[in-house]
């Protein structure tokens, strides 16, 4: 007998194939019995009733997502829990734009200066001259008093050079300290004036020292460098031009020079 699967020849009494083990002998065919039951033509109600299980047979289904299905539980394999999905990062909204704009001005600042009137300069010079003369006289009278008496001409020649040096030193200190500390000499304060640099502020101690030294030279040149401030359009004397300073009205920045 030939196997219908692998075509292997087997004996007549073989039940299974000796090659593949498939059954090759068939039993007797079953005979059917006649159906004597009546079948209703309308079976929709019966199907609906059979498809709907009774309410008492319903069991709650667990909602645990980690529970494995029954088929996988019987297989003996352990299913690892699924990894949690990464949480989306919160989106940080950009800060609102300000309703104003800030502009940085890096250009040089233009300082407008008001030229001091001539009468104010004269008042300042008169007050400074009176104060400076009083200080110098208090320092030199004890020395020059005996020299000015009878027979003191020789002593005058001996003290004239030191006296000039003392006057120059006192005048320099008077101008320098007043401008470096307050921006004006006492006479300028009385006349409502002040000294400023190119930035419109009080000069530095070095610039104030340069102005005081140049002021002595302007006064030594028969006062021409000092008197230039009365006739110049900018109101600057020779010492102001050399030191890069201006004499302006105190407490005012506006106006044209």
RAKA-V870814 format. One record per pair of residues at least 12 apart in sequence whose ideal C-beta (glycine too) atoms are under 10 Angstrom apart, sorted by the first residue. I is the first residue (numbers start at 1). GAP is how many residues later the second one is. If there is no record, write none. Layout:
I|GAP  I|GAP
This chain:
1|12  1|13  1|14  1|16  1|23  1|24  2|15  2|22  3|13  3|14  3|15  3|16  3|17  3|18  3|19  3|20  3|21  4|13  4|18  4|19  4|20  5|12  5|14  5|15  5|16  5|17  5|18  5|19  6|12  6|13  6|14  6|15  6|16  7|12  7|13  8|12  8|14  8|16  10|14  10|15  12|13  13|12  15|12  65|16  65|17  66|13  66|14  66|15  66|16  67|12  68|13  108|90  108|91  109|89  109|90  109|91  110|90  111|85  111|86  111|87  111|88  111|89  111|90  111|135  111|137  111|142  111|146  112|88  112|136  112|140  112|141  112|142  112|143  112|144  112|145  113|83  113|87  113|121  113|122  113|123  113|133  113|134  113|135  113|136  113|139  113|140  113|141  113|142  113|143  113|144  114|121  114|132  114|134  114|135  114|136  114|138  114|139  114|140  114|141  114|142  114|143  115|114  115|117  115|118  115|119  115|120  115|121  115|131  115|132  115|133  115|134  115|140  115|141  115|142  116|72  116|75  116|76  116|77  116|78  116|113  116|119  116|130  116|131  116|132  116|133  116|134  117|74  117|75  117|76  117|113  117|118  117|132  118|111  118|112  118|113  118|117  119|72  119|111  120|67  120|68  120|70  120|71  120|72  120|73  120|115  120|127  120|129  120|130  121|66  121|67  121|70  121|72  121|105  121|106  121|108  121|109  121|114  121|116  121|126  122|65  122|69  122|108  123|64  123|65  123|67  123|68  123|69  123|70  124|60  124|61  124|62  124|63  124|64  124|65  124|66  124|67  124|68  124|69  124|123  125|60  125|62  125|63  125|66  125|98  125|101  125|102  125|104  125|105  126|61  126|64  126|65  127|58  127|59  127|60  127|61  127|62  127|63  127|64  128|43  128|46  128|47  128|50  128|57  128|58  128|59  128|60  128|62  128|63  129|42  129|58  130|56  130|57  131|43  131|47  131|54  131|55  131|56  132|35  132|38  132|39  132|42  132|43  132|53  132|54  132|55  133|34  135|32  135|35  135|36  135|38  135|39  136|27  136|30  136|31  136|34  136|35  136|38  139|24  139|27  139|28  139|31  140|19  140|22  140|23  140|26  140|27  140|30  143|12  143|16  143|19  143|20  143|23  144|12  144|15  144|16  144|19  146|13  147|12  147|13  147|16  167|49  168|45  168|48  168|51  168|52  169|47  171|41  171|44  171|45  171|48  172|37  172|40  172|41  172|43  172|44  173|36  173|39  174|12  174|13  174|38  175|20  175|33  175|34  175|36  175|37  175|38  175|39  175|40  175|41  175|64  176|29  176|32  176|33  176|34  176|35  176|36  176|37  176|39  177|28  177|31  177|32  177|35  178|17  178|30  178|34  179|15  179|16  179|17  179|23  179|24  179|25  179|26  179|28  179|29  179|30  179|32  179|33  179|36  179|64  179|66  180|15  180|22  180|23  180|24  180|25  180|26  180|27  180|28  180|29  180|31  180|32  181|21  181|24  181|27  182|12  182|13  182|20  183|12  183|13  183|14  183|18  183|19  183|20  183|25  183|67  184|12  184|18  184|63  184|66  185|27  188|59  188|62  189|61  191|56  191|58  191|59  192|56  192|57  192|58  192|59  192|60  193|42  193|54  193|55  193|56  193|57  194|52  194|53  194|54  194|55  194|56  194|57  194|58  195|12  195|13  195|16  195|45  195|48  195|50  195|51  195|52  195|53  195|55  196|49  196|50  196|51  196|52  196|54  196|57  197|14  197|46  197|47  197|48  197|49  198|46  198|47  198|48  200|46  200|48  200|53  202|43  203|40  203|41  203|42  203|43  206|37  207|36  207|37  207|38  208|35  208|37  209|34  210|29  210|32  210|33  210|34  210|35  211|26  211|28  211|29  211|31  211|32  211|33  211|34  211|36  212|27  212|31  213|26  213|29  213|30  214|23  214|24  214|25  214|26  214|27  214|28  214|29  214|31  215|22  215|23  215|24  215|25  215|27  215|28  216|23  217|21  217|22  217|25  218|19  218|20  218|21  218|22  218|23  218|24  219|18  219|20  221|17  223|14  224|13  224|14  225|12  225|13  225|14  225|15  225|16  225|17  226|12  226|13  226|14  228|12  228|13  229|12  229|18  233|24  234|12  234|13  234|23  235|12  235|13  235|22  236|21
